[in-house]
């Protein structure tokens, strides 16, 4: 855990620690199966153990860590079922969002999406996977915000932690950024035309990408996945 993060006074400490640890787990900087020590994390962030303990609870709720009595807190291995369930729920939410957005989206929201796509292309050219994933999330969040429904994206965020780990692992070969950007552009084009059917179809194709990517990723990283 060598990545340096700074704790600020802008938000509760436990939330910052949760976000930083979540990022490290999602990007596999902290690998599946690793032991998380309250003492070590407290020292890393120079905080007391209480906010660390609270962050661990949130990570457990997100399905990223498992607390084993008398043994400690471990980063959970990736569950293919949890990924599939999360993808199913995400598709149900985002398809409804994008259909409504196709009918309601305005020019400023379209401009924000177009700018986001430009930044995605720049991140892909730099081979900056973390920046690309952040922009990918922002693209979907902007669609939800275009219909004034931030809760839809918050719901998706709360269930997609397992998906995010697979997303990060697939970027190099299975689902490279160029392919995902092309899918985002299809969604954007349908929104710009205010074509709800095309927007739904494009979103479904995009979110079903994980169905085809998880098997090769699990085969290449079998030690990081739970046994079927």
C-alpha positions as CSV (number, residue, x, y, z in Angstrom):
1,X,0.0,0.0,0.0
2,X,2.5,2.6,-1.2
3,X,0.2,5.0,-2.9
4,X,0.1,8.3,-0.9
5,X,-3.2,10.0,-0.2
6,X,-3.9,13.2,1.7
7,X,-6.6,13.4,4.4
8,X,-8.3,16.8,4.4
9,X,-10.8,18.6,6.5
10,X,-13.3,18.9,3.6
11,X,-15.2,15.7,4.5
12,X,-15.4,13.1,7.3
13,X,-12.2,11.2,7.7
14,X,-13.9,7.8,7.6
15,X,-15.4,8.6,4.2
16,X,-12.0,9.7,2.8
17,X,-10.3,6.5,4.0
18,X,-13.2,4.4,2.6
19,X,-12.9,6.1,-0.8
20,X,-9.1,5.7,-0.9
21,X,-9.1,2.1,0.2
22,X,-12.0,1.4,-2.3
23,X,-9.9,2.8,-5.1
24,X,-6.9,0.7,-4.1
25,X,-9.0,-2.4,-3.9
26,X,-10.8,-1.7,-7.2
27,X,-7.5,-1.1,-9.1
28,X,-5.9,-4.2,-7.4
29,X,-3.2,-2.0,-5.7
30,X,-4.5,-4.0,-2.7
31,X,-5.0,-7.5,-4.1
32,X,-7.9,-9.9,-3.4
33,X,-7.1,-12.0,-0.4
34,X,-4.9,-9.4,1.3
35,X,-5.1,-8.8,5.0
36,X,-6.1,-5.2,6.0
37,X,-4.6,-4.1,9.3
38,X,-6.4,-1.4,11.3
39,X,-3.0,-0.5,12.8
40,X,-1.2,-0.2,9.5
41,X,-4.0,1.7,7.8
42,X,-4.2,4.1,10.8
43,X,-0.5,4.7,10.5
44,X,-0.7,5.1,6.8
45,X,-3.2,7.9,7.1
46,X,-2.0,9.2,10.5
47,X,-5.4,8.9,12.1
48,X,-6.9,7.0,15.0
49,X,-8.3,3.5,14.6
50,X,-12.0,4.6,14.9
51,X,-12.4,6.2,11.4
52,X,-10.5,3.2,9.9
53,X,-12.9,0.8,11.6
54,X,-15.8,2.8,10.2
55,X,-14.3,2.7,6.7
56,X,-13.8,-1.1,7.1
57,X,-17.6,-1.4,7.9
58,X,-18.5,0.5,4.7
59,X,-16.1,-1.7,2.6
60,X,-17.8,-4.8,4.1
61,X,-21.2,-3.4,3.1
62,X,-19.9,-2.8,-0.4
63,X,-18.8,-6.5,-0.5
64,X,-15.1,-5.6,-0.8
65,X,-13.8,-6.9,2.5
66,X,-14.7,-9.7,4.8
67,X,-14.3,-9.6,8.6
68,X,-13.3,-13.0,10.0
69,X,-13.4,-13.3,13.8
70,X,-10.1,-14.0,15.4
71,X,-8.4,-13.7,12.0
72,X,-8.8,-10.1,10.8
73,X,-10.2,-8.2,7.8
74,X,-9.4,-9.5,4.4
75,X,-10.0,-8.1,0.9
76,X,-12.7,-10.4,-0.6
77,X,-11.9,-12.3,-3.7
78,X,-14.1,-11.3,-6.7
79,X,-17.4,-13.1,-6.8
80,X,-18.6,-13.8,-10.4
81,X,-22.2,-14.0,-9.1
82,X,-22.0,-10.7,-7.3
83,X,-20.6,-9.1,-10.5
84,X,-23.5,-10.7,-12.5
85,X,-26.1,-9.6,-10.0
86,X,-24.7,-6.0,-9.9
87,X,-24.6,-5.8,-13.7
88,X,-28.3,-7.0,-13.8
89,X,-29.4,-4.3,-11.4
90,X,-27.3,-1.6,-13.0
91,X,-28.8,-2.4,-16.4
92,X,-32.3,-2.2,-15.1
93,X,-31.6,1.2,-13.6
94,X,-29.5,2.8,-16.4
95,X,-31.8,1.6,-19.2
96,X,-34.7,3.4,-17.6
97,X,-32.5,6.5,-17.0
98,X,-31.2,6.7,-20.6
99,X,-34.7,6.3,-22.1
100,X,-35.9,9.2,-20.1
101,X,-32.8,11.2,-20.8
102,X,-33.3,10.7,-24.6
103,X,-36.6,12.5,-24.2
104,X,-35.5,15.2,-21.7
105,X,-31.8,16.0,-22.2
106,X,-31.0,19.6,-23.1
107,X,-28.1,21.2,-24.9
108,X,-25.9,22.0,-21.9
109,X,-26.1,18.4,-20.7
110,X,-25.2,17.2,-24.2
111,X,-22.2,19.5,-24.2
112,X,-21.1,18.1,-20.9
113,X,-21.3,14.6,-22.3
114,X,-19.4,15.6,-25.4
115,X,-16.6,17.2,-23.3
116,X,-16.4,14.1,-21.2
117,X,-16.0,11.9,-24.3
118,X,-13.1,14.2,-25.4
119,X,-11.4,13.6,-22.0
120,X,-12.0,9.9,-22.3
121,X,-10.1,9.8,-25.6
122,X,-7.2,11.8,-24.1
123,X,-7.0,9.4,-21.2
124,X,-7.1,6.4,-23.5
125,X,-4.2,8.0,-25.6
126,X,-2.2,8.4,-22.4
127,X,-3.0,4.8,-21.4
128,X,-4.2,6.2,-18.0
129,X,-6.6,3.4,-16.9
130,X,-7.6,5.1,-13.6
131,X,-8.4,8.4,-15.2
132,X,-10.4,6.6,-17.9
133,X,-12.5,4.7,-15.3
134,X,-13.2,7.9,-13.5
135,X,-14.4,9.5,-16.7
136,X,-16.4,6.4,-17.6
137,X,-18.3,6.8,-14.3
138,X,-18.8,10.5,-14.8
139,X,-20.3,9.8,-18.3
140,X,-23.0,7.6,-16.7
141,X,-23.5,10.1,-13.8
142,X,-24.0,13.0,-16.2
143,X,-26.8,11.1,-17.9
144,X,-28.6,10.5,-14.6
145,X,-28.1,14.2,-13.7
146,X,-29.5,15.3,-17.1
147,X,-32.9,14.1,-15.8
148,X,-32.3,15.4,-12.3
149,X,-32.1,12.0,-10.8
150,X,-28.8,11.8,-8.9
151,X,-30.3,9.0,-6.8
152,X,-30.2,6.7,-9.7
153,X,-26.5,7.0,-10.0
154,X,-26.0,6.8,-6.3
155,X,-27.9,3.5,-6.4
156,X,-25.7,2.2,-9.1
157,X,-22.5,3.3,-7.3
158,X,-23.6,1.4,-4.2
159,X,-23.9,-1.9,-6.0
160,X,-21.1,-1.8,-8.6
161,X,-17.9,-2.3,-6.4
162,X,-17.4,-5.9,-7.6
163,X,-18.0,-4.8,-11.2
164,X,-15.4,-2.1,-10.9
165,X,-12.6,-4.5,-10.1
166,X,-13.5,-6.6,-13.2
167,X,-13.7,-3.4,-15.3
168,X,-10.2,-2.4,-14.3
169,X,-8.8,-5.8,-15.1
170,X,-10.5,-5.9,-18.5
171,X,-9.1,-2.5,-19.8
172,X,-5.8,-3.8,-21.0
173,X,-7.1,-6.5,-23.4
174,X,-10.6,-7.8,-23.1
175,X,-12.5,-4.5,-23.1
176,X,-10.0,-1.8,-24.1
177,X,-10.9,1.9,-23.7
178,X,-11.3,2.4,-27.5
179,X,-14.0,-0.1,-27.6
180,X,-15.8,1.4,-24.6
181,X,-15.5,4.9,-26.0
182,X,-17.1,3.7,-29.2
183,X,-20.0,2.3,-27.2
184,X,-20.3,5.6,-25.2
185,X,-20.4,7.5,-28.5
186,X,-23.3,5.3,-29.7
187,X,-25.2,6.2,-26.5
188,X,-24.4,9.9,-27.0
189,X,-25.5,9.9,-30.6
190,X,-28.8,8.4,-29.7
191,X,-29.3,10.9,-26.9
192,X,-28.5,13.7,-29.3
193,X,-31.1,12.4,-31.7
194,X,-33.6,12.0,-28.8
195,X,-34.0,8.4,-29.9
196,X,-35.1,6.5,-26.8
197,X,-35.1,3.1,-28.5
198,X,-31.6,3.5,-29.9
199,X,-30.4,4.9,-26.6
200,X,-31.7,1.9,-24.7
201,X,-30.2,-0.6,-27.2
202,X,-26.8,1.1,-27.0
203,X,-26.9,1.2,-23.2
204,X,-27.8,-2.5,-23.1
205,X,-24.9,-3.4,-25.5
206,X,-22.5,-1.4,-23.4
207,X,-23.5,-2.8,-20.0
208,X,-23.6,-6.4,-21.3
209,X,-20.0,-6.1,-22.3
210,X,-19.1,-7.5,-18.8
211,X,-21.0,-10.8,-19.5
212,X,-18.4,-11.6,-22.2
213,X,-15.3,-10.2,-20.4
214,X,-15.6,-11.8,-17.0
215,X,-14.8,-15.4,-18.1
216,X,-11.4,-14.7,-19.7
217,X,-10.5,-12.4,-16.9
218,X,-11.4,-15.1,-14.3
219,X,-9.3,-17.6,-16.2
220,X,-6.3,-15.4,-16.2
221,X,-6.6,-14.3,-12.6
222,X,-8.1,-17.4,-11.0
223,X,-6.4,-16.8,-7.6
224,X,-8.3,-13.5,-7.3
225,X,-11.8,-15.0,-7.9
226,X,-14.0,-17.0,-5.5
227,X,-14.4,-20.7,-6.4
228,X,-17.7,-21.3,-8.3
